[in-house]
Amino acid sequence: MEYTVQKLGLLAGVSTRTLRYYDEIDLLKPARINSSGYRIYGRAEVDRLQQILFYRELGVSLEEIKEIVTSPTFDADRALREHRDKLIEKRLQLDLLIANVDMTLAEREGKKTMSDKQKFEGFKQKLIDDNEKKYGQEIRAKYGDEKVDRANRKVKNMTEKEYSELEQLATDIHTTLAEAFETGDPAGELAQKAADLHRQWLTFYWDQYSKEAHAGVAQMYVDDERFKAYYDKDQPGVAEFLRDAVHIYTGQK
């Protein structure tokens, strides 16, 4: 079956403007243009749009999607299986959060008692799952499954107080690092305070701290583009500044 841009938009639940934009960036070209100048889409284009929407649902950028689906090695069947696995993970995360809300409502209504640990189980599991999705492959390759699994168990067993402290530390690191970056001195007092806060943050995940591992993580923030983008999102160069501060802090420079 063939579709005009309007009919395909209605079928897929996307705007005609979006479909035209996908055409402009060579992400989804129509099968042909008819004699009246209308874009016409066939079965292959419908399947491609489905893949695009799957990736968008998972938060993948259009640039990345284009690179994936236009690759000569792209395997649609394998991609669908991967989509399914990721959607199941996402469903499990949502199920945990829904269960958490249900238990909280039941407690507020006097139907059951909820421990402090139970109140945060869904959030902690989501934190673990999100980290695994973003960085799991690289971290496991660098540190091994056993260390990563131990770190995940440590997060799951955090108390409410520890979880709150972890979130506050993340905020303090960001604030202190931004102030330190303005000084331009990774050996300065503020930069070394940021490095120490970063050490404290790591100990929430690690069973045992080592200066060598701390320095290695800081170097990874520079070497891995995703970590680098996270730290450089406000100011380019922050990732390297933190790396230098940590290397001085740990004596690994």
N, C-alpha and C positions, 0 to 999 in steps of 0.2 A: 504493500500500500504506500502511496505517496502523500505528502503533506505540504501545504504552503506554510510560510513562516507563521501565519496566524493560527492555523490549525495545529501545528506542532507545539506552539506556545501554550494553547489551551490544553492539549493532551498532557504536556509535561508540567504544567503549572508554572511556567516562566514567561517573562514578558517578551514581546517581539523585539524590543530594544536590546534585551540581553542576547537573543539569538543573532541579531545583526552585529552586535559587538563581537561575539564569538567568531563570526564570519570575518570581520575586519582584522582580527588578530590571528587568523588562520588556525583557530582551535577547532572550529566546526564549520566546514564549508558545505554548502548545499550540493546535492548530487548534480544539479543542473539549474540553469536559468531558462524558464520557458519563453515562448514567443512574446508574451505580454510583459516580460521583465520580472516575473515573480520567482523568488527562490523556491526550489522544489527539493524536498528531503525524502530519501528512501529508507529502506530497512537499515542499511549500514550507518546512516546518520542518526537514526533513532537509537541504535545501540551505542553509538559514540556519545550521544547526549546523556544517556543513562549513566555511562561510566563517569562522565564529567560531573554529573549531579551527585553521584556516590562520593567522589573525591571531595567535592565542595562541602558535603555534609560532614566529612571527616576533618574539615578545616584546612585542606590543602590549597595553596594559592593557584591562581590561574596559570601563572608562569610554570610552576612545577607540574601542573596537570598536563599542560601542552607538551612538556618535555617527556612525560611518561607515556601518554597515549600516542604520540607521534614517533616514538622510538621504534626502530625496525625489530627490536626484540620484544615488543609489547605482546603479552599473552593475555587475551581477554578472559579466558577461563580461569587462569591463575589469579588475575586481578579480582574477579568476582569472589573467588574463595577467600582472598585476603580481605575484601570488603566485608564479607560475612563474618569472619573472625573478629574484625575490629568493631563491627556493629554489636556483636554479642558481648564484647568487652564493655562497650558503652552501655548496653542494656544492663549488665551486671552492676555497673557503677550507679546507674539510675535506680535500680532495684534496691541497692543498699541505702541510698539517700531516702527513697520513698519509705522503706521500712523504718528508717531513723525518724522520719516525720511522724509516721503512724504511732511509733512507740512513745514519742514525745507528747502527742495528743492524748494518748491513753493515760500517760502519767499525769498530765494536767487535769484530766477528767477524773482522776482518782482511781482508775481501773487497774493500774500496775505501777510498780516502782522501777525507775530506770537508773542504772549506775552512771557515774560520770564517764566511765570508760565507754559505755554503750552510746552515750550522747555524741561521741566524736568518732566512732568507728567508721561510719560512712565517709566522713571527710578525710580521714587518714588513709583509707583505702583508695580514695580518688587521688590523693597526693601521690601515693605509690604508683598507681596505674598511669597517671600522667607522666611521671618521671620515667617509667619504663618505656612508654610510647615514644617519648622525645629522645632519651639518651641511653636507654637500656642496653642496646646492642654495643655501643662504644664502651660504656662503663664495664659491662660484663667481660668484654674482650680485654680490657686493660687490667681489671682487678680480679676477675674470676667470679663464677656463679656463687660460690660459697660466701664470699665477702658481701656481695650485693644482697643475697638472700638474708644474711644476718642483719644487714642495715635495714632492710624492709621490715623484718620482724621487730626490730627496735622501734621503728616508727609506729607500727601497729600497737605496741605495748605502751606507748606514751600516755602519761596521765594528762588530764585537762590542763594542769599547771605547766607541764613541760611543753605541750602543744602551743599554749599561749606564749610561752617564752621563746619558742622557735620562731613564731610569726613576728614577734617583737624584734628578735635579733635580725631577721631578714630586712625589716624596715630600718633598723639602726645601721646596718651595713650599707644600705643604699644611700642613706642620708650622709653618713660619715665619709663614705667613698666620694660622693659628689663634692663635699667640702674640701677633702684632701686633694682631689684632682685639680681644683682651682689653684692650689699652692704650687703644683708642678713638681713637688718633691716627694718621691716614694719613700724616702728615708725619714721624712718629717714626722712629727708627733701625731698628726691627724691620720696620715697614711698608715703608720704603724698601729694606731688604734683600730683602723679598719681591718688590718690584717689579723689582729687579735680577735676582733669580733667574728671574723670569718672562721678562725680556728674554733671558737666557741660554737658556731653554727654547725661546723663539720662534726663535732663531737656528739651532736644529737643523733647523727646517723652512724658514726663509726664506733666500733667496740674499743678500738685502740688508736690513739693518735700518734702519728710520726711526722717529723719535719719533712722527711723525704716525700712522703705521700702528699702532704699539704702543698709542697712546691710543685709536685707533679700535677695536681688538680689545677693549680693556678696557671701552669703552662698549657694545660688542655683548654682553658678558657680562651687562650690566644690561638691555639692550633685548630680548634674545631669551630667552624664558621657559625654554628648555631649558638654556642656559648658566647662567642665573640659578639654576635649580633645582639644578644640579650644585654650584655654589659655596655655595649656601645650605642644602645638605642637612644640615649639622651645626649651623650657626647662621644664622638669617635675618639678612640685611644684609651678609654677607661679600662678595657680588658687588659691591655698591656701595662697600664699603670698599676692595676691590682696585682698582676703577675710580678712586677718588679718589687712592689711593696712586700708581698709574701716571700719572695726570694730573699729579700734583706732580713725580714722577720725571722725566717727559718735558718738564715746563714748559709743558704744554698747557692748564693750568687757568686 
